[in-house]
Amino acid sequence: MPVVYRVKGPDGPEERFITRNRACRKLQLTLSDFKRVCILKGVYPQVPSRPYAGTRTAYYLRQDITCLERDPLLAQIRARRTQERKARRREARAELLEARLIRARMPVVTLDHVILERYPTFEAALSDLDDALSLVCFYAALSTGAAGSAEASAVSAAMIRNCQRLAREWDAFVAGTGALVRAFVSTRGYYYQAVVRGVRITWLAPHALHVELPATVDAGVLRSFAEFHQALLGFVLFRLYRTLLGGFDYPPHFGAGPDGEGAGDHVLPVVRHLRAHIAEARIDVAEVLGRIPDERAGDPLRTKPFAGQRHLVSREVPRSPLELVLLSGGADVVPFAENAAYSTTAGAESAGAAGPVTHCIVDRPPQHVLRILGAVPGRVYVQPQWCFDSLNWATPLPPAEYAPGQLLPPHVSPFAADTDIDGGYVPDRVTELDALAGRNRGEGGEGEEKEGGEREEKEERREREAVAGAALSAAGAALRGESAEGVAEALASALRAARTESIRAELGKAAPESPSESESSDIHERFLYAETPAERAARRLSDADRLRASLLSRKKARIYERLVEENAALAARRTALEARRDALRQRLDEERAKIACNVVFVATDTPGAGVADADAAH
């Protein structure tokens, strides 16, 4: 019988996993350096099936730690730590000049081999660019004054300037090639999505506000991630500019020219040079970016909703996100230095070779627009939301809803179609925008029948709006002598009555009442108590479904119950969204009633001013 000798060493989970303290001792690194190396190399903690050293410690794969032993990154960190120790010793001896020279010759930690190991292909680097862009944009929003505070160990002025440069270079590439397909404004910031080489890249850019690092965040870990993401984004941008765009100069020059050209602009000067380079080199932008057909907007890389338009961004509007959205949509933007010249009527009449301004993006009351900017003939004045909604649906939307002073329609998220967390609920605004986009693109197939149905819907909508307008005018004329609150209340009730009448008409047309239903009582037993979503789902189950559920095994029955609960939760979510929509409609009716009330009272007091205010409101 052969004798089997057991090799001395760890056994079981200890053979595959190693604790963090043992890994630090094995690599001869401090805890902060070990965290930094793991972040840069992409080594993350693991959860063993049987934690042999307790559950309060972190475990790593022993194979990963063994690979880190021979990595050049450790030699660079150790050499840097040795030089740092020498510099501190010179400073303790008051040899400041020698300490400064030692710090100037400090070895630099290079991440070239790390990028190539983690991302062997360019598409792999693009697919992991979401977090990199979000973190770089966050650091770019920090003020350089934070480098002199207690956060100096995690934030330096050089890092902030480098992140600002990388963010502007990425925005310039996206705007110059038209890669942006989605943009959404939220309280957290601006959500963007671009398509590059067939890969969808989504990132978040914060608002231009004073941002500080919270005290609860480990600044050292965040700095290590920012260090790696800067290197990754630098590699990607170099490849995009130098290789895919036919040898365009990298890094691009953003500085203002000797005549002040480019001062105050975000990416406009580089985008103009980039467009000229693409036209001169005859670069196929669609081949560079790749084609991913969008479910809502067709091919977003071929559709330019702002093509042939020239926009003037007013000074009260955030310029950086508007430049990115408009330039990516094919528009031309007036430089910031020429805003004052084009804002007046005289400047509009003396337009240069670039052409007259077709659209003006403003975010101020209509009376200020008329008094300060002036009503220029042939120019459309819209609020910033029009740019984002038009880009998301890849078509220029009607500007009447986005005129200055108008109550803006809901700013729906273009990313909601990617998830089904709302139980299949589709907002009315999404349906309306889909219809507008399809009509503008002239979709065929079922074109004639669909156009006929849409024409009938439009006529019915006009009739309902006429009913609502008649009710408003009648209420305003009848109650002109009462107080403003009474008039607003009456107008709101008139709006609600008009909407109720239109809903009744739609219900009567869609589902006519049967004689048995009309003769039955209007009060049903199920309306006397509040029915929970689970009870509603159980009531909808047929006898056959209950029989099948009773024949399931215990494991499958639990899975079935879980699915039923999830469906009930989705139904409850949809019901809550519908209730929220109804409340929002009621509030909008009250706001419109107040606006109509103000117009009526101004017209009653001063007839000339009432006409002006009515024109400004519309």
C-alpha positions in Angstrom: 0.0 0.0 0.0 1.6 3.3 -1.1 2.3 5.9 1.6 0.8 9.3 1.0 2.8 12.1 2.5 0.8 15.2 3.4 2.6 18.4 2.5 3.0 20.8 5.4 1.1 24.0 4.9 -2.4 25.6 5.2 -5.4 23.4 4.5 -9.0 24.1 3.6 -10.1 27.7 3.3 -6.8 28.8 4.7 -5.2 27.4 1.6 -7.1 29.6 -0.8 -7.6 32.7 1.3 -5.4 35.0 3.4 -6.3 37.7 5.9 -5.5 41.3 5.3 -2.9 41.6 8.1 -1.0 38.5 6.9 -1.1 39.9 3.3 0.4 43.2 4.5 3.2 41.4 6.3 3.9 39.2 3.3 4.1 42.2 1.0 5.9 44.4 3.5 3.5 47.2 3.1 1.6 49.5 5.4 -2.2 49.3 5.5 -2.6 52.5 3.5 -0.1 51.3 0.8 -1.7 47.9 0.7 -5.2 49.5 0.1 -3.7 51.7 -2.7 -2.0 48.7 -4.4 -5.2 46.7 -4.2 -7.3 49.5 -5.7 -4.8 50.1 -8.6 -4.4 46.4 -9.4 -8.1 45.6 -9.1 -7.7 43.2 -6.2 -10.8 43.1 -4.0 -11.8 41.3 -0.7 -13.4 37.9 -0.9 -15.9 36.1 1.3 -14.8 32.6 2.1 -17.4 29.9 2.7 -15.9 29.3 6.2 -14.0 32.3 7.6 -11.3 30.6 9.6 -10.1 33.8 11.4 -13.6 35.2 12.2 -16.0 37.5 10.3 -14.5 40.8 11.5 -11.5 40.7 9.2 -11.1 40.9 5.4 -9.9 38.0 3.3 -8.1 38.0 -0.1 -7.3 35.3 -2.5 -3.8 33.9 -1.8 -3.2 33.7 -5.5 -3.8 37.4 -6.0 -1.4 38.3 -3.2 1.2 36.0 -4.7 0.9 37.8 -8.0 1.3 41.2 -6.3 4.7 40.1 -4.9 6.4 40.4 -8.3 4.6 43.5 -9.6 6.8 46.5 -10.5 4.3 48.7 -8.7 5.5 47.5 -5.3 9.2 48.3 -6.1 8.1 51.9 -7.1 6.1 52.4 -3.9 9.0 51.1 -1.8 11.5 53.4 -3.5 9.2 56.3 -3.0 8.8 55.4 0.6 12.6 55.3 1.1 13.1 58.7 -0.5 10.3 60.1 1.7 12.1 58.8 4.7 15.4 60.4 3.6 13.6 63.7 3.0 12.0 63.7 6.5 15.4 62.9 8.1 17.0 65.9 6.3 14.1 68.2 7.4 14.7 67.1 11.0 18.3 68.1 10.6 17.3 71.5 9.2 18.8 70.7 5.9 15.9 72.1 3.9 17.7 72.5 0.6 18.7 68.8 0.5 15.3 67.7 1.5 13.8 69.8 -1.3 16.2 68.2 -3.8 15.3 64.7 -2.6 11.6 65.4 -3.0 12.2 66.8 -6.5 13.9 63.6 -7.5 11.1 61.5 -6.0 10.3 58.4 -8.2 7.0 58.6 -10.0 4.5 55.7 -9.8 3.6 54.8 -13.4 0.4 52.9 -14.1 1.0 52.0 -17.8 1.5 48.3 -17.2 -1.5 48.3 -14.9 -3.8 49.8 -17.5 -2.6 47.3 -20.1 -3.1 44.3 -17.8 -6.6 45.2 -16.7 -7.8 46.3 -20.1 -6.3 44.3 -22.9 -8.6 45.8 -25.5 -9.8 49.4 -26.1 -13.5 48.3 -25.9 -12.8 46.8 -22.5 -11.5 50.2 -21.3 -14.5 52.0 -22.8 -16.9 49.7 -21.0 -15.4 50.5 -17.6 -15.3 54.3 -18.2 -18.6 55.1 -16.3 -17.1 55.3 -12.8 -13.9 57.0 -14.1 -15.8 59.8 -15.8 -18.1 60.3 -12.8 -15.2 60.5 -10.3 -13.1 62.8 -12.6 -16.0 65.2 -13.0 -16.5 65.2 -9.2 -12.9 66.2 -8.6 -13.1 68.7 -11.4 -16.0 70.4 -9.6 -13.9 70.9 -6.4 -12.3 74.3 -5.8 -8.6 74.5 -5.7 -8.9 76.2 -2.3 -9.6 72.8 -0.8 -6.0 71.8 -1.4 -4.8 74.2 1.4 -7.3 72.8 4.0 -7.4 69.7 6.1 -8.2 67.7 2.9 -4.8 68.5 1.4 -3.7 64.9 1.9 -6.5 63.7 -0.4 -7.0 66.7 -2.7 -4.2 68.7 -4.4 -4.5 71.6 -6.7 -2.6 69.7 -9.4 -5.0 66.8 -9.2 -8.0 69.2 -9.5 -6.5 71.0 -12.5 -5.7 67.6 -14.2 -9.3 66.4 -13.6 -10.7 69.6 -15.1 -8.5 69.2 -18.1 -9.5 65.6 -18.7 -13.2 66.4 -18.2 -13.0 69.2 -20.8 -11.2 67.0 -23.3 -13.8 64.3 -23.0 -16.6 66.9 -23.4 -14.9 68.3 -26.4 -14.6 64.9 -28.1 -18.3 64.0 -27.3 -19.6 67.4 -28.5 -17.4 67.5 -31.6 -18.3 64.0 -32.8 -22.0 64.1 -31.7 -21.6 61.0 -29.5 -24.1 62.3 -26.9 -27.5 60.5 -27.1 -29.1 61.2 -23.7 -29.0 63.9 -21.1 -31.0 64.3 -17.9 -31.0 67.1 -15.3 -31.6 66.0 -11.7 -30.9 67.3 -8.2 -27.7 65.3 -8.1 -26.3 66.8 -11.3 -26.4 66.1 -15.0 -26.7 62.5 -16.3 -25.1 62.0 -19.7 -24.9 59.0 -22.0 -22.6 58.7 -25.1 -22.0 56.0 -27.6 -18.3 55.4 -28.5 -17.2 52.4 -30.6 -20.6 50.9 -30.0 -20.3 51.1 -26.2 -22.8 53.1 -24.1 -21.0 55.2 -21.5 -23.1 56.9 -18.8 -21.6 59.3 -16.3 -22.7 62.0 -13.8 -21.5 65.5 -13.7 -22.3 67.6 -10.6 -23.8 71.0 -10.7 -21.5 74.0 -10.6 -21.8 74.5 -6.9 -19.3 74.6 -4.0 -18.5 70.9 -3.3 -16.6 69.6 -0.3 -15.5 66.2 0.6 -17.6 64.9 3.5 -15.8 63.9 6.7 -17.3 60.3 6.6 -15.6 59.5 3.3 -12.1 57.9 3.4 -10.2 60.5 1.4 -7.2 58.2 0.9 -9.3 55.5 -0.8 -11.0 58.1 -2.9 -7.6 59.6 -4.0 -6.4 56.1 -5.0 -9.4 55.6 -7.2 -9.0 59.1 -8.7 -5.3 58.3 -9.4 -6.2 55.2 -11.4 -9.2 56.7 -13.2 -7.1 59.7 -14.3 -4.6 57.3 -15.9 -7.3 55.3 -17.6 -9.1 58.3 -19.0 -5.8 59.8 -20.2 -5.1 56.5 -22.2 -8.6 56.5 -23.7 -8.5 60.2 -24.7 -5.1 59.8 -26.3 -6.4 56.9 -28.4 -9.6 58.7 -29.3 -7.8 61.9 -30.5 -4.6 60.5 -32.1 -5.8 57.3 -33.6 -9.6 57.4 -34.2 -9.7 61.0 -35.3 -6.8 60.8 -37.7 -4.0 62.4 -35.7 -5.7 65.3 -34.1 -3.5 67.3 -31.8 -3.5 66.0 -28.3 -3.9 67.5 -25.8 -6.1 70.1 -27.4 -5.6 73.7 -26.6 -8.3 75.4 -24.5 -6.6 78.6 -23.7 -8.0 82.0 -24.8 -6.4 83.5 -27.9 -4.6 86.9 -28.0 -7.9 88.6 -29.0 -9.8 87.0 -26.2 -11.3 84.2 -28.4 -12.5 81.3 -26.3 -12.6 83.1 -23.0 -15.6 82.0 -21.0 -16.4 79.1 -23.3 -16.3 75.5 -22.2 -15.4 73.4 -25.3 -16.5 75.6 -28.2 -13.1 76.6 -29.6 -11.9 72.9 -29.7 -15.2 71.7 -31.1 -14.9 74.1 -34.0 -11.3 73.0 -34.8 -12.4 69.3 -34.4 -15.3 69.7 -36.8 -13.0 71.3 -39.4 -10.4 68.5 -39.0 -13.1 65.8 -39.4 -14.4 67.5 -42.6 -10.9 68.0 -44.0 -9.7 64.5 -43.2 -13.1 63.0 -44.4 -13.4 60.9 -41.2 -16.5 58.6 -41.0 -17.8 59.6 -37.5 -20.4 56.9 -37.6 -17.7 54.3 -38.0 -15.7 55.8 -35.2 -18.6 55.9 -32.7 -20.4 52.8 -33.8 -24.1 52.4 -34.3 -26.5 51.3 -31.6 -30.2 51.8 -32.6 -32.2 53.4 -29.9 -35.6 52.1 -29.2 -37.1 55.6 -29.0 -35.1 57.7 -31.3 -33.9 55.3 -34.1 -30.2 55.8 -34.8 -29.1 58.6 -32.5 -25.7 59.0 -34.3 -27.3 60.0 -37.5 -30.0 62.3 -36.1 -29.0 65.8 -35.3 -31.9 67.6 -33.7 -30.2 71.0 -33.8 -28.7 70.9 -37.2 -28.7 74.3 -39.0 -29.5 76.2 -35.8 -27.4 78.9 -34.1 -28.0 79.3 -30.4 -27.4 82.2 -28.0 -26.9 81.0 -24.4 -27.9 83.7 -22.0 -25.7 84.5 -19.1 -28.1 83.3 -16.4 -28.1 79.7 -17.9 -25.3 77.2 -17.0 -23.1 77.4 -20.1 -21.0 74.1 -19.8 -23.9 71.6 -20.0 -25.8 73.6 -22.6 -22.7 73.8 -24.8 -22.2 70.0 -24.6 -25.9 69.3 -25.4 -26.3 71.8 -28.2 -22.9 71.2 -29.9 -23.4 67.4 -29.8 -26.8 67.9 -31.4 -25.3 69.6 -34.4 -26.0 73.3 -33.4 -23.6 76.2 -33.5 -23.3 78.3 -30.3 -22.5 82.0 -30.1 -19.1 82.5 -28.3 -19.4 83.9 -24.8 -17.4 87.0 -25.8 -20.1 87.8 -28.5 -23.1 87.4 -26.3 -23.5 91.1 -25.6 -23.4 91.9 -29.3 -26.0 89.4 -30.3 -28.4 90.0 -27.4 -29.6 93.3 -28.7 -31.7 93.9 -31.8 -29.0 96.0 -33.5 -26.5 93.1 -33.0 -28.9 90.7 -34.5 -29.4 92.8 -37.6 -25.6 93.1 -38.1 -24.9 89.3 -37.9 -21.6 88.2 -39.3 -20.6 85.4 -41.6 -21.7 82.8 -39.0 -25.3 83.7 -39.7 -28.1 85.1 -37.5 -29.1 83.6 -34.2 -32.1 81.3 -34.5 -32.7 80.3 -30.9 -32.0 82.1 -27.6 -31.8 80.0 -24.4 -33.1 82.1 -21.5 -34.2 81.4 -17.9 -35.8 84.6 -16.8 -39.3 86.0 -16.7 -40.8 87.0 -20.0 -41.0 90.7 -19.1 -37.3 90.8 -18.5 -36.7 89.1 -21.8 -38.7 91.7 -23.6 -37.2 94.6 -21.7 -33.5 93.6 -21.6 -32.9 91.3 -24.6 -35.7 92.7 -26.8 -38.0 90.7 -29.1 -35.8 90.0 -32.2 -37.9 89.0 -35.2 -37.2 85.4 -36.4 -35.6 84.3 -33.1 -37.1 81.6 -30.9 -36.9 82.1 -27.1 -37.0 78.8 -25.1 -36.0 77.6 -21.7 -33.1 75.2 -21.2 -35.3 72.1 -20.7 -36.1 72.3 -24.4 -32.5 71.4 -25.4 -32.4 68.3 -23.1 -35.8 67.0 -24.2 -35.1 67.6 -27.9 -31.8 65.7 -27.6 -33.3 62.8 -25.8 -36.0 62.3 -28.4 -33.7 63.2 -31.3 -36.1 65.8 -32.8 -36.7 69.5 -32.3 -39.8 69.7 -30.1 -42.4 72.5 -30.5 -41.0 75.5 -28.6 -44.4 76.8 -27.5 -44.4 74.7 -24.4 -40.9 75.9 -23.4 -41.4 79.6 -23.9 -40.3 82.0 -21.2 -42.9 82.2 -18.4 -44.6 79.0 -19.3 -45.1 76.2 -16.9 -42.7 73.6 -18.1 -43.9 70.1 -18.9 -42.5 67.2 -16.9 -38.8 66.5 -17.5 -39.0 62.8 -18.0 -35.9 60.7 -17.7 -34.7 59.0 -20.9 -33.1 56.2 -18.8 -36.5 55.0 -17.4 -36.9 52.7 -20.4 -33.8 50.7 -19.3 -35.5 49.5 -16.1 -38.9 48.2 -15.2 -39.1 49.3 -11.6 -42.4 51.1 -12.1 -44.5 48.1 -13.0 -44.9 49.0 -16.6 -46.1 52.5 -15.9 -45.5 54.9 -18.8 -46.0 58.6 -18.1 -48.3 60.5 -20.4 -45.4 62.9 -21.3 -43.4 60.0 -22.7 -46.3 58.8 -24.9 -46.8 62.4 -26.1 -43.1 62.8 -26.9 -42.9 59.5 -28.7 -45.8 60.6 -30.9 -44.1 63.9 -31.6 -40.8 62.3 -32.5 -42.5 59.7 -34.7 -44.4 62.4 -36.5 -41.3 64.5 -37.1 -39.3 61.6 -38.4 -42.2 60.6 -40.7 -42.2 56.9 -39.7 -43.8 54.7 -42.4 -45.2 51.2 -42.3 -48.4 51.9 -40.5 -48.0 55.5 -41.4 -51.4 56.4 -42.9 -53.5 54.6 -40.3 -51.4 56.0 -37.5 -51.5 59.5 -38.9 -55.3 59.2 -39.2 -55.6 58.1 -35.6 -53.3 60.9 -34.4 -55.2 63.4 -36.5 -58.5 62.3 -34.7 -56.8 62.5 -31.3 -55.5 66.0 -32.1 -59.0 67.1 -33.1 -60.5 65.7 -29.9 -57.7 67.3 -27.9 -58.4 70.7 -29.5 -62.1 70.3 -28.7 -61.4 69.5 -25.1 -59.0 72.5 -24.9 -61.6 74.7 -26.4 -64.1 73.5 -23.8 -61.5 74.2 -21.0 -60.8 77.7 -22.6 -64.5 78.5 -22.8 -65.0 77.5 -19.2 -62.0 79.6 -18.1 -63.2 82.7 -20.0 -66.8 82.2 -18.7 -65.6 81.9 -15.1 -63.3 84.9 -15.5 -66.0 87.1 -17.0 -68.5 86.0 -14.4 -66.2 86.5 -11.4 -64.2 89.5 -12.6 -65.5 91.6 -9.7 -64.6 89.2 -7.0 -61.2 88.7 -5.2 -58.2 87.1 -6.8 -58.5 84.1 -4.6 -62.1 83.5 -5.6 -61.3 83.9 -9.3 -58.4 81.5 -9.1 -60.5 78.9 -7.2 -63.3 79.2 -9.8 -60.8 78.9 -12.7 -59.2 75.8 -11.1 -62.6 74.2 -10.7 -63.5 75.0 -14.3 -60.3 73.3 -15.4 -61.1 70.2 -13.3 -64.7 70.1 -14.6 -63.4 70.3 -18.2 -60.9 67.5 -17.7 -63.6 65.4 -16.0 -65.9 65.9 -18.9 -63.2 64.9 -21.4 -62.4 61.8 -19.3 -66.1 60.8 -19.2 -66.3 61.3 -23.0 -63.3 59.1 -23.5 -64.7 56.4 -21.2 -68.1 56.5 -22.8 -66.4 56.1 -26.3 -64.0 53.4 -25.3 -66.2 51.2 -23.1 -70.0 51.8 -23.6 -72.1 50.8 -20.7 -74.1 47.6 -21.0 -77.8 47.7 -20.0 -77.2 45.4 -17.0 -74.5 47.7 -15.7 -76.5 50.8 -16.2 -79.5 49.3 -14.3 -77.3 48.1 -11.4 -76.5 50.1 -8.4 -73.5 52.6 -8.6 -72.2 51.4 -5.2 -70.2 48.1 -5.2 -69.1 46.1 -2.2 -65.4 46.3 -3.2 -65.5 50.1 -3.0 -66.5 50.1 0.7 -63.0 49.2 2.0 -59.4 49.7 1.0 -58.1 46.8 -1.0 -54.4 45.9 -0.6 -52.3 45.0 -3.7 -51.8 41.5 -2.4 -55.6 41.1 -2.0 -56.2 42.5 -5.5 -53.6 40.0 -6.9 -55.2 37.1 -5.1 -58.7 38.1 -6.3 -57.5 38.1 -9.9 -56.2 34.6 -9.6 -58.5 32.1 -11.1 -59.5 28.8 -9.6 -57.2 27.0 -12.0 -54.2 29.1 -10.9 -55.0 28.4 -7.2 -55.2 24.7 -8.0 -51.9 24.7 -9.8 -50.3 26.7 -6.9 -51.5 24.1 -4.4 -49.8 21.3 -6.3 -46.4 22.9 -6.3 -43.6 21.7 -4.0 -42.6 23.7 -1.0 -39.6 25.3 -2.8 -41.5 26.2 -5.9 -44.4 27.5 -3.9 -42.0 29.9 -2.1 -40.7 31.1 -5.5 -44.2 31.5 -6.7 -45.3 33.5 -3.6 -42.2 35.7 -4.1 -43.2 36.4 -7.7 -46.7 37.2 -6.7 -45.4 39.6 -4.0 -43.1 41.3 -6.5 -46.0 41.8 -9.0 -48.1 43.2 -6.2 -45.3 45.6 -5.3 -45.0 46.7 -8.9 -48.7 47.3 -9.1 -48.6 49.3 -5.9 -45.7 51.3 -7.3 -47.7 52.0 -10.5 -50.8 53.0 -8.5 -48.7 55.4 -6.4 -47.2 57.0 -9.6 -50.7 57.5 -11.0 -51.8 59.1 -7.8 -48.8 61.4 -7.9 -49.5 62.2 -11.6 -53.1 63.2 -10.7 -51.9 65.4 -7.8 -49.4 67.1 -10.1 -52.1 67.7 -12.7 -54.3 69.4 -10.0 -51.4 71.6 -8.9 -50.7 72.6 -12.5 -54.4 73.5 -13.0 -54.2 75.7 -9.9 -51.0 77.4 -11.2 -52.5 78.0 -14.6 -55.6 79.4 -12.9 -53.5 81.8 -11.0 -51.7 82.9 -14.2 -55.1 83.4 -15.9 -56.4 85.2 -12.8 -53.5 87.7 -13.0 -54.1 88.3 -16.7 -57.8 88.9 -16.0 -57.2 91.4 -13.2 -54.5 93.3 -15.0 -56.8 93.6 -18.0 -59.5 94.9 -15.8 -57.3 97.5 -14.2 -55.3 98.7 -17.1 -56.4 97.5 -20.6 -53.1 98.2 -22.4 -51.0 96.5 -19.8 -53.3 93.4 -19.8 -52.7 92.8 -23.5 -48.9 93.1 -23.0 -48.9 90.7 -20.0 -51.1 88.2 -21.9 -48.7 88.3 -24.9 -45.8 87.7 -22.5 -47.6 84.8 -20.8 -48.1 83.1 -24.1 
